[in-house]
């Protein structure tokens, strides 16, 4: 099975920069003016998942709460430390999760659309 998480955004460039520069993912594919949509697929090469973000002249209508989050599990200490370093260098505010499990096992921030992103330390070898 493959997995894609797709979301419309009004901040395509900021979203791309956040997930590549802060979280450390790669742009796998992008497109422009496909039925009036621009988009980007972001993930890790060789994996069977990716995030898709699209933008168009239709305004994004996000309906989410504090527990709607993406969770990333870096498996290497240097990868985790690099992400945390980028968060700190870019003065991205760490926020408290409603679920105490995440406060004990990672950090939570928000992406440019306001969605929660957790970087967990649970899978570090």
matplotlib code that plots the C-alpha trace (Angstrom):
import matplotlib.pyplot as plt

x = [0.0, 1.1, 0.1, -0.5, -1.7, -3.1, -4.0, -5.0, -3.1, -3.0, 0.8, 2.3, 5.8, 5.9, 4.6, 7.3, 10.0, 8.8, 8.7, 12.0, 14.1, 12.7, 11.6, 14.2, 12.0, 12.6, 10.5, 9.8, 7.7, 6.0, 3.5, 2.1, -1.3, -2.7, -6.4, -5.6, -3.8, -0.1, 1.3, 4.2, 4.8, 7.2, 8.6, 11.7, 13.0, 12.4, 9.6, 6.0, 4.4, 4.4, 2.7, 0.9, 0.1, -1.9, -2.9, -5.4, -7.6, -9.9, -9.2, -8.3, -10.9, -9.1, -11.1, -8.8, -8.1, -5.0, -5.0, -5.0, -1.2, 1.4, 4.0, 7.5, 9.8, 13.4, 15.4, 18.8, 20.0, 21.6, 18.4, 16.4, 19.0, 19.1, 15.3, 15.3, 18.2, 16.3, 13.3, 15.4, 17.4, 14.2, 12.5, 9.6, 7.5, 7.2, 3.7, 2.3, 0.3, -3.1, -2.0, 0.8, 2.3, 3.7, 5.0, 7.1, 8.1, 8.9, 8.2, 5.2, 5.2, 2.8, 3.3, 2.5, -1.2, -1.4, -1.5, 0.3, 3.6, 5.2, 8.8, 9.1, 12.2, 10.7, 12.4, 15.9, 18.5]
y = [0.0, 3.5, 6.6, 10.2, 12.9, 15.7, 19.2, 22.4, 25.5, 29.3, 29.2, 26.7, 28.3, 28.6, 25.1, 23.7, 25.6, 24.5, 20.8, 20.8, 23.3, 22.6, 19.0, 17.9, 16.3, 16.5, 17.8, 14.6, 16.2, 19.5, 20.8, 24.0, 24.9, 21.4, 22.2, 25.6, 23.9, 24.1, 21.5, 19.8, 16.3, 16.2, 13.2, 10.9, 9.2, 5.5, 5.5, 4.6, 7.8, 11.5, 14.7, 16.6, 20.3, 22.1, 25.7, 27.3, 30.4, 28.6, 29.6, 26.7, 26.0, 24.3, 22.7, 21.1, 21.1, 20.8, 17.0, 16.9, 16.4, 14.9, 12.9, 12.3, 9.7, 10.4, 7.2, 8.7, 11.0, 13.4, 13.7, 14.5, 17.0, 18.7, 19.2, 20.5, 22.8, 24.2, 24.8, 26.7, 28.6, 29.7, 30.7, 28.4, 28.3, 24.9, 24.4, 22.1, 19.1, 18.4, 14.8, 14.5, 11.5, 13.8, 16.3, 13.5, 11.9, 14.7, 18.4, 20.0, 23.0, 24.3, 24.5, 27.7, 26.7, 26.2, 22.4, 20.6, 18.8, 16.5, 15.5, 12.4, 10.9, 7.5, 5.7, 7.1, 4.3]
z = [0.0, -0.7, 1.2, 0.2, 2.5, 0.4, 1.5, -0.2, 1.0, 0.4, 1.3, -1.1, -1.1, 2.7, 3.1, 0.7, 2.5, 5.9, 5.1, 3.2, 5.2, 8.7, 8.6, 6.1, 3.5, -0.3, -3.2, -5.1, -7.8, -8.5, -11.1, -12.3, -13.9, -14.0, -14.2, -12.5, -9.6, -8.7, -6.4, -4.8, -3.5, -0.5, 1.2, 1.3, -1.8, -1.9, 0.6, -0.2, 1.2, 0.5, 1.3, -1.5, -1.2, -3.8, -4.4, -6.7, -7.0, -4.5, -0.9, 1.4, 4.1, 6.9, 9.7, 12.3, 16.0, 18.2, 17.9, 14.1, 13.6, 11.4, 13.4, 12.1, 13.6, 12.8, 13.3, 13.7, 16.4, 14.0, 11.9, 15.0, 16.2, 12.8, 12.8, 16.3, 15.3, 12.4, 14.6, 17.0, 14.3, 12.7, 16.0, 15.4, 18.6, 20.3, 21.5, 24.1, 22.9, 24.4, 24.5, 27.2, 25.4, 22.8, 25.3, 26.8, 23.5, 21.1, 20.3, 18.6, 16.3, 13.7, 9.9, 8.0, 7.7, 11.5, 11.5, 14.2, 13.4, 16.0, 15.7, 17.9, 19.5, 20.0, 17.0, 17.4, 17.4]

ax = plt.figure().add_subplot(projection="3d")
ax.plot(x, y, z, "-o")
ax.set_aspect("equal")
plt.show()
